[in-house]
Amino acid sequence: MQKFSEIVQRALERKGGEEQLAALLPTGIKTAAELSSIADDRYLAEMTKAIFKAGFYWKVIDHKWVGFEETFWNFNVARCNMISPEDLESLYQDTRIIRNGQKIDAVAKNAAMIIEFAEQYGSFATMIADWPDDDFIGLLELLHKNGSRLGKQTSQHFLRFIGKDGFVLAKDGVAAMIRADVISTHPTSKRDLKLVQDAYNIWREESGLGNAQISRILSLSID
């Protein structure tokens, strides 16, 4: 496996130097304290946004987002957990949102998940905040198993939107990991995902950077 310093050097050469590379690194990554202070309704909102953006034009979802907030009671978790069949019939016809039945149904199911984890951890926010960075794939798996329509890619985007220091396994980043001899194909198996996590842990130790910064540098190192 390549040292991260070699990957950084390629990214520097491609982007023209340290200043240019630094300007392209992600912002908005929050501390554990900041993540803990976010209300659970905002977690449900960002989760829902990621779900609706999956396979769709992101700008359309952003443009209609005020309508989503109105329609789903500002993502009040208790209210969304009580969505009735009558509510669903109304939601399926509501032009303020994207009328995708399966994604609409996921709001109630994910509200129930948030409540369940809040009972275990004190709040859903606390669970997210305290989850260790060296087991990010474990958090993705937890959300995938317990949530609705939270595939690993969707969960990666949700966690990035909310400010958790995680990686996104997009096309260029995966290509960089293949070139670095971490994996040989897009990681889907538990074995390959563990190899990805192990590489990130080693690179974090080597560089002092976080998961999100490493993820972005990997992508920027690809021609």
N, C-alpha and C positions, 0 to 999 in steps of 0.2 A: 504493500500500500504506500502511496506517495505521501511525503510530508506535506503539511498544509502550506508551508512556506513556498513550495514549488507552485502550488495552485495559485496562491496570492500573486506570485511573480508573473504568471501568465495573464492574470486579470489586470495587473498593473500595465503590462505591455499593451494589452488590448485597449485599455481605456485612457492611456496617456499619462499615468502617474498617480501618486498617492492622493492628491487633492481631488482629482477627477473621480477616482474610485470611491473615496470617502463620501462624495456627494451622492453617490448612487446606492449607498447602503440604506437598509430600512430604518424608518423612524417609528415612533409610537409604541415601542416595546416597553411594557410597564413592569415595575417592581412587584414583588409579592404583596406588599402593603397596598399598592395602588389597585392591583387586581382584586384584593379582598374587599376593597371599598366600593366596588361596582355592584349595584343592585342586581338581584337575580333576574328582574324583568329585562335588563339590558343584555344579559346573557341569552335569554330566550329570543330577544330581538335579533341579535347578531347571528345566532344559530339559524333562525328562520331566513334571514337575508342570504346566508351562505347556501342554504338549501334551495331557495328560489333562483339564485344565480347559477347554480349547477346546470350546465347544458343550455344556458340562456344568455341573452345579451345583458351584460352587467349594467350598462347605462340605462336600460329600460327599467330594471328593478330600482335603481337609485332614483330615477325620475318619479316613480310611482310610490316611493317609500312612505311619504306622508300618508297616503291612502292606506298602506299596510298598518301603520301605527293606529290610525283611526279605527280601522276595521277590526283589529285584534285587541281592542281595549288597551292600547299602549303596552301590550304584551304583559299585562298583569298576570302573573303566573297562576294565581289561584283561580282567576276567572277563566283563563285559557284551559285550565285543567277541567273545567266544568262545561266545556262546549257540548251542547246537546245536539241531537239529530236535527232539530229545528234550526239551530244556529248554523249547522253545516249546510243545510239546504239554502239558507240565506247567503252564506259565504260563497257557495259555488256559483251564485249569480251576481256577486258584487263586482262591478266593473272597476272599483278603485284598486283592485289587486289583480294579480295573474291568476286566472281561474283554473288552476291545476288541482284536481281533487285530491290526489295522493299527497301533494305537498301541503295542502291546506290541512288534511287530516293529521299530518306530522306535528303540527303546532300543539295540539292537545296531548299527543303522546310524549312530546319532548318536555312539555310543562310538567307532566307527571314524573318524568325522569328527574327533572330539576328538584321537585319537591322531595322525591325519595332520597336523593343525595344530600339535600339540605338537612334532612332529618339525621343523616349519618355524620355529617361534617359540620353542622351548625349553619352553613349556607353553601350553595353551589359554588359561590365565588371563592370560598375558603378552600374547597377541594381543588379548584383550578389553580389557585395561587400557590398552594403548598405542594402541588404535584412536582416531583423532582425533574429538573431539566435533563438528567441523564437517563430518564425512562420516558421520553416523549412518545415513543411508539406504544407504551403501555397505556397512556392517556387516550391515544387515538383508538386503541382497541376497546377500551372501556366505553367510550362514546359510541363506537360502532355497535357494540353488543347491546347496549342499554337504550340507545336512542332510536329515533325513526329517521330514515333517509340520511343518516350520518355516516356515509362511506368515509374511508380514510382521507380521500382527497378533499371532500367537503369539510370534514373535521379540521383538516390542516388549515383551510382558508378561514373557517370560523375562529379558530384559535389565534390566527394571525390578525384578523380583524379586531378581536377583543384586546389584543396586546400581549398575549402569552408568547414567551420566547421559544418558538418552535421552528421547525423547518417545513418547507413545502417541496414535495418531490415532483417538481415540474420537469418538462422535457429536457431543458438544458442542464439543470442540476443533476438529473439522473445520468445524462451523458457524461458529465464531469466525473461522477462517481465510478462509472464504468471505466473511463480513461485512467482513473486513479487506482484501478484494480481492487475496488471495494466489492463490487458486484459485477455480474456479467449480463444482466438484463434488468428491465424495470422491476423493482422489488414488490412482490405481492405475497410471497410465502413468508411464514414466520422466521424462517432461517435468514432470508435475504433482508428482512426488516431489522433483524437483530444485528446483521453485519453493518447496515446503515447506521443504526444507533451506536454501535461500538466505534465506528469511524468518527462520528460526530463527537463522541466523548473524548477520543484521543486528540482530535483537532482542537477541541475547546481547551483542553489542558495545554496543548502546544502553543496556541495562539493567544489565549486569554479572551477570545471573542465568544459571543453567544451563538446559539443555534441559528437564529434568524440572520445574523451577519454572515455566518459561514455559508448558509444556504444561498444567500445572494451572491457571494463571491464565487461560489461554485458555478452558478449560472453565468456570471460575467466572464468566467475563464474559458468559455466555449466560443469558438469562432462561428 
